[in-house]
Amino acid sequence: MTALVRLRLDIGYDGTDFAGWARQPGQRTVQGVIEDALGRLLRLDPPPMLTVAGRTDAGVHARGQVAHVVVPAAAYATINGTMPRRLAGLLPPDVRVWRVSVAPEGFDARFSALSRRYVYRVCDDPVGVDPLRRHDVLWWPRPLNLDRMNMAARLLVGEHDFAAYCRKREGATTIRELLRFEWTREAPRLAAATVKADAFCHSMVRALVGALLVVGDGRREVDWPAQVLTAGVRDSAVNVAPAHGLTLEEIEYPTEETLLAQRAQETRRVRTLAPQPEH
């Protein structure tokens, strides 16, 4: 039998010209571009398949994406230590594999992750966004009150059923634990939402941001996003924020190797909310 090795890849990309992460026929995707480069570098046909920590939609960027791939140990041995540099010569300039390392025992890029941290950036300068940041910052033509937005955000933190902020997928749970939701100013007219959770369902971050933007500009009350959450159904008044303002910044994993497989097993369970006490 062929000996195999599991590799961890740390990845960054500008999502502007990609149709998202996941490989799709006839579309330019991050997964497809990297897998094809790996196939050429390792001389594997078909190319190896990546498992990613979090699939990103078309237009979403990443600085801290993580994936794993299983390849023949003999193929990896021939280029050990030079893989990122060699991949740089095969990859287009809008995607980079920063690091490649042998994954520790039990590591799974998707299921071993403890959390994902995204940042959504918004410019509320009435003149418009810096032209050099137009691909990763949303322009919002109304001034934003971050105090109001943070008050609203705190009401959403915790474990909830986020069905009202997710695109429902058959057989998938929408229960998630939102660990952090906070707005800060990175510059005088540049607001940034840090959104961290154990995992996210489809379009969740951008829907949460969309709900908070109309609180920040005064068109909705502070408690409105929490009321939408409690209702548990998609609200047509919640506009999903455009993809280009969103960047995946970090995936967090257990620091001890012995906990990686345990975390992967826990993540695979179907989550339910604990019953609330009767009053």
C-alpha positions as a Markdown table, in Angstrom:
| # | Residue | x | y | z |
|---|---|---|---|---|
| 1 | Met | 0.0 | 0.0 | 0.0 |
| 2 | Thr | 1.1 | 3.5 | -0.8 |
| 3 | Ala | 2.2 | 5.5 | 2.3 |
| 4 | Leu | 0.3 | 8.7 | 2.7 |
| 5 | Val | 0.9 | 12.0 | 4.5 |
| 6 | Arg | -1.6 | 14.6 | 5.6 |
| 7 | Leu | -0.5 | 18.2 | 5.0 |
| 8 | Arg | -1.8 | 21.5 | 6.5 |
| 9 | Leu | -1.9 | 24.4 | 4.2 |
| 10 | Asp | -2.3 | 28.1 | 5.4 |
| 11 | Ile | -3.8 | 30.1 | 2.6 |
| 12 | Gly | -4.6 | 33.7 | 1.6 |
| 13 | Tyr | -6.5 | 35.0 | -1.4 |
| 14 | Asp | -8.2 | 38.0 | -2.9 |
| 15 | Gly | -11.7 | 36.7 | -3.7 |
| 16 | Thr | -12.6 | 39.3 | -6.2 |
| 17 | Asp | -12.2 | 37.2 | -9.3 |
| 18 | Phe | -13.1 | 33.8 | -7.8 |
| 19 | Ala | -16.5 | 32.2 | -7.9 |
| 20 | Gly | -16.0 | 31.2 | -4.2 |
| 21 | Trp | -13.9 | 28.5 | -2.6 |
| 22 | Ala | -15.6 | 25.3 | -3.8 |
| 23 | Arg | -14.6 | 23.7 | -7.1 |
| 24 | Gln | -17.4 | 24.2 | -9.7 |
| 25 | Pro | -17.5 | 23.0 | -13.3 |
| 26 | Gly | -16.5 | 25.8 | -15.7 |
| 27 | Gln | -15.8 | 28.3 | -12.8 |
| 28 | Arg | -12.6 | 29.8 | -11.5 |
| 29 | Thr | -12.5 | 28.8 | -7.8 |
| 30 | Val | -9.8 | 29.0 | -5.1 |
| 31 | Gln | -10.1 | 25.2 | -4.5 |
| 32 | Gly | -9.7 | 24.4 | -8.2 |
| 33 | Val | -6.7 | 26.7 | -8.7 |
| 34 | Ile | -4.8 | 25.3 | -5.7 |
| 35 | Glu | -5.7 | 21.7 | -6.4 |
| 36 | Asp | -4.5 | 22.0 | -10.0 |
| 37 | Ala | -1.3 | 23.6 | -8.8 |
| 38 | Leu | -0.7 | 20.8 | -6.3 |
| 39 | Gly | -1.4 | 18.2 | -9.0 |
| 40 | Arg | 1.2 | 19.8 | -11.3 |
| 41 | Leu | 3.8 | 20.2 | -8.5 |
| 42 | Leu | 3.4 | 16.6 | -7.2 |
| 43 | Arg | 2.7 | 15.1 | -10.6 |
| 44 | Leu | -0.6 | 13.6 | -9.5 |
| 45 | Asp | -3.5 | 13.0 | -11.9 |
| 46 | Pro | -6.2 | 13.5 | -10.8 |
| 47 | Pro | -5.0 | 16.2 | -8.5 |
| 48 | Pro | -5.4 | 15.8 | -4.7 |
| 49 | Met | -8.6 | 17.1 | -3.1 |
| 50 | Leu | -8.5 | 19.8 | -0.4 |
| 51 | Thr | -10.6 | 19.8 | 2.8 |
| 52 | Val | -11.1 | 23.4 | 3.9 |
| 53 | Ala | -11.9 | 24.9 | 7.3 |
| 54 | Gly | -14.6 | 27.2 | 5.9 |
| 55 | Arg | -16.0 | 27.6 | 2.4 |
| 56 | Thr | -16.1 | 31.2 | 1.4 |
| 57 | Asp | -18.6 | 32.6 | -1.1 |
| 58 | Ala | -17.8 | 34.4 | -4.4 |
| 59 | Gly | -16.0 | 37.7 | -3.7 |
| 60 | Val | -15.1 | 36.9 | 0.0 |
| 61 | His | -11.4 | 37.2 | 0.8 |
| 62 | Ala | -9.1 | 35.3 | 3.2 |
| 63 | Arg | -5.9 | 36.0 | 5.1 |
| 64 | Gly | -6.1 | 33.0 | 7.4 |
| 65 | Gln | -7.8 | 30.2 | 5.5 |
| 66 | Val | -6.7 | 26.6 | 6.4 |
| 67 | Ala | -7.0 | 23.4 | 4.5 |
| 68 | His | -5.6 | 19.9 | 4.6 |
| 69 | Val | -4.7 | 17.5 | 1.8 |
| 70 | Val | -3.6 | 13.9 | 1.8 |
| 71 | Val | -0.8 | 13.0 | -0.7 |
| 72 | Pro | 1.6 | 10.2 | -1.3 |
| 73 | Ala | 4.5 | 10.5 | 1.2 |
| 74 | Ala | 7.1 | 9.8 | -1.5 |
| 75 | Ala | 5.8 | 12.7 | -3.7 |
| 76 | Tyr | 5.9 | 15.1 | -0.7 |
| 77 | Ala | 9.4 | 13.9 | 0.3 |
| 78 | Thr | 10.9 | 15.1 | -3.0 |
| 79 | Ile | 9.9 | 18.8 | -2.3 |
| 80 | Asn | 9.7 | 18.9 | 1.5 |
| 81 | Gly | 10.7 | 22.4 | 2.7 |
| 82 | Thr | 10.3 | 24.1 | -0.7 |
| 83 | Met | 6.6 | 23.6 | -1.4 |
| 84 | Pro | 5.3 | 27.1 | -0.7 |
| 85 | Arg | 8.0 | 28.7 | -2.9 |
| 86 | Arg | 7.3 | 26.2 | -5.7 |
| 87 | Leu | 3.6 | 26.7 | -5.5 |
| 88 | Ala | 4.1 | 30.5 | -5.7 |
| 89 | Gly | 5.5 | 29.9 | -9.2 |
| 90 | Leu | 2.4 | 27.9 | -10.2 |
| 91 | Leu | -0.3 | 30.0 | -8.6 |
| 92 | Pro | -1.9 | 33.3 | -9.9 |
| 93 | Pro | -1.1 | 36.4 | -7.9 |
| 94 | Asp | -4.5 | 36.5 | -6.2 |
| 95 | Val | -3.9 | 33.4 | -4.1 |
| 96 | Arg | -1.0 | 32.2 | -2.0 |
| 97 | Val | -0.1 | 29.2 | 0.1 |
| 98 | Trp | 1.9 | 30.7 | 2.9 |
| 99 | Arg | 2.9 | 27.6 | 4.8 |
| 100 | Val | 2.8 | 23.8 | 4.3 |
| 101 | Ser | 3.4 | 21.5 | 7.2 |
| 102 | Val | 2.8 | 17.9 | 8.1 |
| 103 | Ala | -0.5 | 17.9 | 10.0 |
| 104 | Pro | -0.4 | 16.5 | 13.6 |
| 105 | Glu | -2.2 | 13.3 | 14.4 |
| 106 | Gly | -6.0 | 13.7 | 14.4 |
| 107 | Phe | -5.9 | 17.1 | 12.5 |
| 108 | Asp | -8.9 | 17.9 | 10.3 |
| 109 | Ala | -9.0 | 21.4 | 8.8 |
| 110 | Arg | -12.8 | 21.6 | 9.0 |
| 111 | Phe | -13.8 | 19.5 | 12.0 |
| 112 | Ser | -10.9 | 20.2 | 14.4 |
| 113 | Ala | -11.4 | 24.0 | 14.3 |
| 114 | Leu | -12.5 | 25.7 | 17.5 |
| 115 | Ser | -13.5 | 28.9 | 15.9 |
| 116 | Arg | -13.5 | 31.1 | 12.7 |
| 117 | Arg | -12.9 | 34.8 | 12.9 |
| 118 | Tyr | -14.0 | 37.1 | 10.2 |
| 119 | Val | -13.7 | 40.9 | 9.8 |
| 120 | Tyr | -16.2 | 42.9 | 7.7 |
| 121 | Arg | -15.0 | 46.4 | 6.8 |
| 122 | Val | -17.2 | 49.4 | 6.0 |
| 123 | Cys | -16.4 | 53.0 | 5.0 |
| 124 | Asp | -19.0 | 55.6 | 6.0 |
| 125 | Asp | -17.2 | 58.6 | 4.5 |
| 126 | Pro | -19.8 | 60.5 | 2.5 |
| 127 | Val | -17.3 | 61.0 | -0.3 |
| 128 | Gly | -16.7 | 57.3 | -0.8 |
| 129 | Val | -14.2 | 54.5 | -0.1 |
| 130 | Asp | -10.4 | 54.8 | -0.7 |
| 131 | Pro | -10.0 | 53.6 | -4.3 |
| 132 | Leu | -7.2 | 51.3 | -3.2 |
| 133 | Arg | -9.5 | 49.5 | -0.8 |
| 134 | Arg | -12.6 | 49.3 | -3.0 |
| 135 | His | -12.2 | 45.5 | -3.3 |
| 136 | Asp | -12.3 | 44.7 | 0.4 |
| 137 | Val | -14.3 | 47.6 | 2.0 |
| 138 | Leu | -18.0 | 48.3 | 1.5 |
| 139 | Trp | -19.0 | 52.0 | 1.1 |
| 140 | Trp | -22.0 | 53.0 | 3.3 |
| 141 | Pro | -23.2 | 56.5 | 2.4 |
| 142 | Arg | -24.8 | 57.1 | 5.8 |
| 143 | Pro | -22.8 | 57.8 | 9.1 |
| 144 | Leu | -22.6 | 54.9 | 11.4 |
| 145 | Asn | -23.0 | 55.0 | 15.2 |
| 146 | Leu | -20.8 | 52.2 | 16.5 |
| 147 | Asp | -22.2 | 52.5 | 20.1 |
| 148 | Arg | -25.6 | 51.6 | 18.8 |
| 149 | Met | -24.2 | 48.8 | 16.7 |
| 150 | Asn | -22.3 | 47.3 | 19.6 |
| 151 | Met | -25.3 | 47.4 | 21.9 |
| 152 | Ala | -27.3 | 45.5 | 19.2 |
| 153 | Ala | -24.4 | 43.1 | 18.6 |
| 154 | Arg | -24.1 | 42.1 | 22.3 |
| 155 | Leu | -27.7 | 40.9 | 22.3 |
| 156 | Leu | -26.8 | 38.3 | 19.6 |
| 157 | Val | -23.7 | 36.8 | 21.3 |
| 158 | Gly | -24.1 | 33.2 | 22.6 |
| 159 | Glu | -25.5 | 30.0 | 21.4 |
| 160 | His | -28.7 | 30.5 | 19.4 |
| 161 | Asp | -30.6 | 29.1 | 16.5 |
| 162 | Phe | -29.5 | 31.6 | 13.8 |
| 163 | Ala | -32.1 | 30.4 | 11.2 |
| 164 | Ala | -33.2 | 34.0 | 10.8 |
| 165 | Tyr | -29.7 | 34.9 | 9.6 |
| 166 | Cys | -28.8 | 31.8 | 7.5 |
| 167 | Arg | -29.7 | 30.3 | 4.2 |
| 168 | Lys | -31.3 | 27.0 | 5.3 |
| 169 | Arg | -29.7 | 23.9 | 3.8 |
| 170 | Glu | -31.6 | 20.6 | 3.9 |
| 171 | Gly | -30.6 | 18.4 | 6.8 |
| 172 | Ala | -28.2 | 21.1 | 8.3 |
| 173 | Thr | -28.6 | 22.7 | 11.7 |
| 174 | Thr | -28.6 | 26.5 | 12.1 |
| 175 | Ile | -27.6 | 26.4 | 15.8 |
| 176 | Arg | -24.3 | 28.2 | 16.3 |
| 177 | Glu | -22.4 | 29.8 | 19.2 |
| 178 | Leu | -21.5 | 33.4 | 18.4 |
| 179 | Leu | -18.4 | 34.0 | 20.5 |
| 180 | Arg | -17.7 | 37.6 | 19.6 |
| 181 | Phe | -19.4 | 40.4 | 17.6 |
| 182 | Glu | -17.8 | 43.8 | 18.0 |
| 183 | Trp | -17.5 | 47.0 | 16.0 |
| 184 | Thr | -14.4 | 49.2 | 16.1 |
| 185 | Arg | -12.8 | 52.0 | 14.1 |
| 186 | Glu | -9.7 | 51.0 | 12.2 |
| 187 | Ala | -9.5 | 54.6 | 10.9 |
| 188 | Pro | -11.7 | 57.7 | 11.3 |
| 189 | Arg | -14.1 | 56.6 | 8.5 |
| 190 | Leu | -13.4 | 52.9 | 8.5 |
| 191 | Ala | -15.6 | 50.7 | 10.7 |
| 192 | Ala | -14.7 | 47.0 | 11.2 |
| 193 | Ala | -16.9 | 44.2 | 12.6 |
| 194 | Thr | -15.1 | 41.3 | 14.2 |
| 195 | Val | -17.3 | 38.3 | 14.1 |
| 196 | Lys | -16.1 | 35.0 | 15.7 |
| 197 | Ala | -18.1 | 31.8 | 16.2 |
| 198 | Asp | -17.4 | 28.1 | 16.5 |
| 199 | Ala | -18.8 | 27.8 | 13.0 |
| 200 | Phe | -21.0 | 29.8 | 10.6 |
| 201 | Cys | -23.9 | 28.7 | 8.4 |
| 202 | His | -24.3 | 30.0 | 4.9 |
| 203 | Ser | -24.5 | 33.8 | 4.6 |
| 204 | Met | -24.7 | 34.2 | 8.4 |
| 205 | Val | -21.9 | 36.8 | 8.8 |
| 206 | Arg | -23.1 | 39.0 | 6.0 |
| 207 | Ala | -26.7 | 38.9 | 7.2 |
| 208 | Leu | -25.7 | 39.8 | 10.7 |
| 209 | Val | -23.6 | 42.8 | 9.3 |
| 210 | Gly | -26.6 | 43.8 | 7.1 |
| 211 | Ala | -28.9 | 43.9 | 10.1 |
| 212 | Leu | -26.4 | 46.0 | 12.2 |
| 213 | Leu | -25.8 | 48.6 | 9.5 |
| 214 | Val | -29.4 | 49.8 | 9.5 |
| 215 | Val | -29.1 | 50.0 | 13.3 |
| 216 | Gly | -25.9 | 52.0 | 13.0 |
| 217 | Asp | -27.4 | 54.5 | 10.6 |
| 218 | Gly | -30.5 | 55.0 | 12.8 |
| 219 | Arg | -33.2 | 53.4 | 10.6 |
| 220 | Arg | -33.8 | 50.5 | 13.0 |
| 221 | Glu | -33.9 | 50.3 | 16.8 |
| 222 | Val | -31.1 | 48.7 | 18.8 |
| 223 | Asp | -33.2 | 45.6 | 19.8 |
| 224 | Trp | -34.4 | 44.9 | 16.3 |
| 225 | Pro | -31.7 | 42.4 | 15.3 |
| 226 | Ala | -32.4 | 40.4 | 18.5 |
| 227 | Gln | -36.1 | 40.4 | 17.7 |
| 228 | Val | -35.4 | 39.0 | 14.2 |
| 229 | Leu | -33.2 | 36.3 | 15.8 |
| 230 | Thr | -36.0 | 35.3 | 18.2 |
| 231 | Ala | -38.6 | 35.1 | 15.4 |
| 232 | Gly | -36.4 | 32.3 | 13.9 |
| 233 | Val | -37.4 | 33.0 | 10.2 |
| 234 | Arg | -35.7 | 34.9 | 7.4 |
| 235 | Asp | -36.8 | 38.6 | 7.5 |
| 236 | Ser | -37.0 | 40.3 | 4.1 |
| 237 | Ala | -35.9 | 43.5 | 5.9 |
| 238 | Val | -32.5 | 42.0 | 6.6 |
| 239 | Asn | -30.3 | 42.7 | 3.6 |
| 240 | Val | -27.2 | 40.5 | 3.3 |
| 241 | Ala | -24.2 | 42.7 | 3.0 |
| 242 | Pro | -22.1 | 42.4 | -0.2 |
| 243 | Ala | -19.4 | 39.8 | -0.2 |
| 244 | His | -16.4 | 42.0 | -1.0 |
| 245 | Gly | -16.3 | 43.6 | 2.5 |
| 246 | Leu | -15.7 | 40.3 | 4.2 |
| 247 | Thr | -12.3 | 38.7 | 5.0 |
| 248 | Leu | -11.7 | 35.4 | 6.8 |
| 249 | Glu | -8.9 | 36.4 | 9.2 |
| 250 | Glu | -8.2 | 33.3 | 11.4 |
| 251 | Ile | -9.0 | 29.7 | 12.1 |
| 252 | Glu | -8.3 | 28.6 | 15.7 |
| 253 | Tyr | -7.4 | 25.0 | 16.6 |
| 254 | Pro | -6.6 | 23.2 | 19.9 |
| 255 | Thr | -3.0 | 23.7 | 20.9 |
| 256 | Glu | -2.6 | 20.1 | 22.2 |
| 257 | Glu | -2.5 | 17.4 | 19.5 |
| 258 | Thr | -4.4 | 15.0 | 21.7 |
| 259 | Leu | -7.5 | 17.3 | 21.5 |
| 260 | Leu | -7.6 | 17.5 | 17.7 |
| 261 | Ala | -9.4 | 14.2 | 17.1 |
| 262 | Gln | -11.7 | 14.8 | 20.2 |
| 263 | Arg | -12.7 | 18.2 | 18.8 |
| 264 | Ala | -13.4 | 16.7 | 15.4 |
| 265 | Gln | -15.7 | 14.2 | 16.9 |
| 266 | Glu | -17.5 | 16.8 | 18.9 |
| 267 | Thr | -18.0 | 19.0 | 15.9 |
| 268 | Arg | -19.6 | 16.2 | 13.9 |
| 269 | Arg | -22.5 | 15.9 | 16.3 |
| 270 | Val | -25.9 | 17.4 | 15.4 |
| 271 | Arg | -26.4 | 20.3 | 17.7 |
| 272 | Thr | -29.6 | 21.1 | 19.5 |
| 273 | Leu | -30.5 | 23.9 | 21.9 |
| 274 | Ala | -30.9 | 23.0 | 25.6 |
| 275 | Pro | -34.6 | 23.3 | 26.7 |
| 276 | Gln | -35.4 | 26.5 | 28.5 |
| 277 | Pro | -36.9 | 26.3 | 32.0 |
| 278 | Glu | -40.6 | 26.8 | 32.3 |
| 279 | His | -41.8 | 29.8 | 34.3 |
